[in-house]
Amino acid sequence: MAERPPRRRADAQRNEKTLLDAAAAAFVASGIEAPVRDIAARAGVGVGTVYRHFPTRADLVVAVYRHQVEACAEAGPACLANATTPYAALARWIDLFVDLLVTKHGLAAALRSDDTQFDALHSYFLDRLLPVCSQLLDAAAGSGEIQADLAAYELLRGVGNLCIGAESDPRYDARRLVGLLIAGLRQPGGPAEVPAEPGQQADKPG
């Protein structure tokens, strides 16, 4: 009997993650106004289950965004550990950040919203991602690959501005523009990236 509460909590966490993943996929496909019945169908649950976990759409939207922001934050150290150089890690992480802003259900638009329900999300966004970006910038600057005077807030704000409207304009390739921005951070004569081994894909900038 003593083991049941932890097991129930673990089950509840898995169920909530399933709902958040389903909602994220629905938001990508249809925007944040995706019908709850579609989210429930993707998760393999009833509509009532969605509302039981997230009583309002705003609750669900904020939970999905936090879930995605957390995944992006956790990817930073992994990029740094696995990339060929700190600059390659920074470029790969910025690519994931662009995914968050453009392909992940329009987070950029929500962060620009005047809706007070999203105020806490904006703070959470900065609190989680600024330290990760700072770590990557410091590593790339320490290796001599980029200049050392760029602040994380400046970079994320710049990337965010380049992503504005990209989700609704097929003629505008925000990822290409961000790639040019990240390429421009390279210091002339800095360390060259280690080429990828045959059969492996090299880390690509934004």
C-alpha positions as CSV (number, residue, x, y, z in Angstrom):
1,M,0.0,0.0,0.0
2,A,2.9,2.4,0.8
3,E,4.1,2.2,-2.8
4,R,0.8,3.2,-4.4
5,P,1.1,7.0,-4.0
6,P,4.5,7.3,-5.7
7,R,3.3,5.0,-8.5
8,R,0.2,7.0,-9.0
9,R,2.2,10.2,-9.1
10,A,4.5,8.6,-11.8
11,D,1.4,7.5,-13.8
12,A,-0.1,11.0,-13.5
13,Q,3.2,12.5,-14.7
14,R,3.3,10.2,-17.7
15,N,-0.3,10.9,-18.5
16,E,0.3,14.6,-18.4
17,K,3.3,14.3,-20.6
18,T,1.3,12.4,-23.1
19,L,-1.3,15.1,-23.1
20,L,1.3,17.8,-23.5
21,D,3.0,16.0,-26.4
22,A,-0.4,15.5,-28.1
23,A,-1.3,19.2,-27.6
24,A,2.0,20.3,-28.9
25,A,1.5,18.2,-32.1
26,A,-2.0,19.6,-32.5
27,F,-0.7,23.2,-32.0
28,V,1.9,22.6,-34.7
29,A,-0.7,21.3,-37.1
30,S,-3.6,23.7,-36.4
31,G,-2.3,26.5,-34.1
32,I,-3.1,27.1,-30.4
33,E,-6.9,27.1,-31.2
34,A,-6.8,23.4,-32.1
35,P,-10.0,21.7,-31.0
36,V,-9.7,19.9,-27.6
37,R,-11.3,16.9,-29.2
38,D,-8.3,16.7,-31.6
39,I,-5.9,16.9,-28.7
40,A,-7.8,14.2,-26.9
41,A,-7.8,11.9,-29.9
42,R,-4.0,12.3,-30.4
43,A,-3.5,11.4,-26.7
44,G,-5.9,8.5,-26.9
45,V,-8.1,9.9,-24.1
46,G,-11.5,11.4,-23.6
47,V,-12.1,15.2,-23.8
48,G,-13.0,15.1,-20.1
49,T,-9.5,13.9,-19.3
50,V,-8.0,16.9,-21.0
51,Y,-10.2,19.3,-19.1
52,R,-9.5,17.4,-15.8
53,H,-5.8,18.1,-16.2
54,F,-6.2,21.6,-17.8
55,P,-9.5,23.3,-17.0
56,T,-9.0,26.1,-19.5
57,R,-7.3,26.5,-22.8
58,A,-4.9,29.0,-21.3
59,D,-3.8,26.4,-18.7
60,L,-3.1,24.0,-21.5
61,V,-1.2,26.5,-23.7
62,V,1.0,27.6,-20.8
63,A,1.7,24.0,-19.8
64,V,2.7,23.1,-23.3
65,Y,4.9,26.1,-23.7
66,R,6.6,25.4,-20.4
67,H,7.1,21.8,-21.5
68,Q,8.8,22.9,-24.7
69,V,10.9,25.6,-23.1
70,E,12.1,23.1,-20.6
71,A,13.1,20.7,-23.4
72,C,15.0,23.5,-25.1
73,A,16.8,24.4,-21.9
74,E,17.8,20.8,-21.2
75,A,19.2,20.5,-24.8
76,G,21.9,23.2,-24.2
77,P,24.3,21.1,-22.1
78,A,23.7,18.1,-24.3
79,C,24.7,20.2,-27.4
80,L,27.8,21.3,-25.6
81,A,28.7,17.8,-24.6
82,N,28.2,16.3,-28.1
83,A,29.1,18.9,-30.6
84,T,32.5,19.1,-32.3
85,T,33.2,22.6,-31.0
86,P,31.5,25.1,-28.6
87,Y,30.5,27.2,-31.7
88,A,28.9,24.1,-33.3
89,A,27.0,23.6,-30.0
90,L,25.8,27.1,-30.0
91,A,24.7,26.9,-33.6
92,R,22.8,23.6,-33.0
93,W,21.1,25.0,-29.9
94,I,20.0,28.2,-31.7
95,D,18.5,25.9,-34.4
96,L,16.4,24.3,-31.7
97,F,15.5,27.7,-30.3
98,V,14.2,28.7,-33.8
99,D,12.2,25.5,-33.8
100,L,10.6,26.6,-30.5
101,L,9.7,30.0,-31.9
102,V,8.6,29.1,-35.4
103,T,7.5,25.5,-35.7
104,K,6.4,24.9,-32.1
105,H,2.9,26.3,-32.2
106,G,3.7,30.0,-32.4
107,L,5.4,30.7,-29.1
108,A,6.8,34.0,-30.4
109,A,3.3,35.3,-30.9
110,A,2.2,34.3,-27.4
111,L,5.2,36.0,-25.8
112,R,4.2,39.2,-27.6
113,S,0.7,38.9,-26.4
114,D,-0.8,41.5,-24.0
115,D,-2.7,38.7,-22.3
116,T,-1.7,38.9,-18.6
117,Q,-2.0,35.1,-18.4
118,F,1.3,34.9,-20.4
119,D,3.3,37.3,-18.2
120,A,4.6,34.5,-16.0
121,L,5.5,32.4,-19.1
122,H,7.6,35.2,-20.5
123,S,9.6,35.4,-17.2
124,Y,9.9,31.6,-17.2
125,F,11.1,31.7,-20.8
126,L,13.9,34.1,-19.9
127,D,14.8,32.5,-16.6
128,R,15.4,29.1,-18.2
129,L,16.9,30.0,-21.6
130,L,19.1,33.0,-20.8
131,P,21.5,31.0,-18.6
132,V,21.7,28.2,-21.2
133,C,22.5,30.6,-23.9
134,S,25.1,32.4,-21.7
135,Q,26.8,29.1,-21.1
136,L,27.1,28.4,-24.8
137,L,28.3,31.9,-25.6
138,D,30.9,31.7,-22.9
139,A,32.2,28.4,-24.1
140,A,32.4,29.6,-27.7
141,A,34.1,32.8,-26.7
142,G,36.5,30.9,-24.4
143,S,37.5,28.8,-27.4
144,G,38.2,31.9,-29.4
145,E,35.5,31.1,-32.0
146,I,33.3,34.2,-31.3
147,Q,33.7,37.6,-29.9
148,A,33.3,37.8,-26.1
149,D,31.1,40.8,-25.7
150,L,27.8,39.4,-26.9
151,A,25.1,39.1,-24.2
152,A,22.6,36.2,-24.2
153,Y,19.7,38.5,-24.1
154,E,20.9,40.4,-27.2
155,L,21.3,37.2,-29.2
156,L,17.9,35.7,-28.2
157,R,16.1,39.0,-28.7
158,G,17.7,39.3,-32.2
159,V,16.8,35.7,-33.1
160,G,13.3,36.2,-31.8
161,N,12.9,39.4,-33.9
162,L,14.0,37.5,-37.0
163,C,11.4,34.8,-36.3
164,I,8.5,37.2,-36.1
165,G,5.8,36.3,-38.7
166,A,7.8,33.4,-40.1
167,E,5.1,30.9,-39.2
168,S,2.5,32.7,-41.4
169,D,4.7,33.7,-44.4
170,P,6.0,30.8,-46.5
171,R,8.1,33.3,-48.5
172,Y,10.1,34.2,-45.4
173,D,12.9,31.8,-44.3
174,A,13.7,32.8,-40.8
175,R,16.0,29.9,-40.3
176,R,18.2,31.1,-43.2
177,L,18.4,34.6,-41.7
178,V,19.2,33.2,-38.3
179,G,21.9,31.0,-39.9
180,L,23.5,34.1,-41.4
181,L,23.4,35.8,-38.0
182,I,25.1,32.9,-36.3
183,A,27.7,32.6,-39.0
184,G,28.5,36.3,-38.6
185,L,29.5,35.6,-34.9
186,R,32.5,33.6,-36.0
187,Q,35.9,35.3,-35.3
188,P,38.2,35.5,-38.4
189,G,40.9,33.1,-38.0
190,G,39.2,31.2,-35.1
191,P,39.6,27.5,-34.6
192,A,38.2,25.4,-37.4
193,E,35.4,23.0,-36.7
194,V,36.4,19.3,-36.7
195,P,35.0,17.7,-39.8
196,A,32.3,15.1,-39.4
197,E,33.4,11.5,-39.8
198,P,32.2,9.7,-43.0
199,G,28.6,8.8,-42.6
200,Q,27.9,11.4,-39.9
201,Q,26.1,14.7,-40.3
202,A,28.0,17.7,-39.1
203,D,26.4,20.2,-36.8
204,K,24.7,22.8,-38.9
205,P,24.3,26.5,-38.0
206,G,20.7,27.8,-37.5
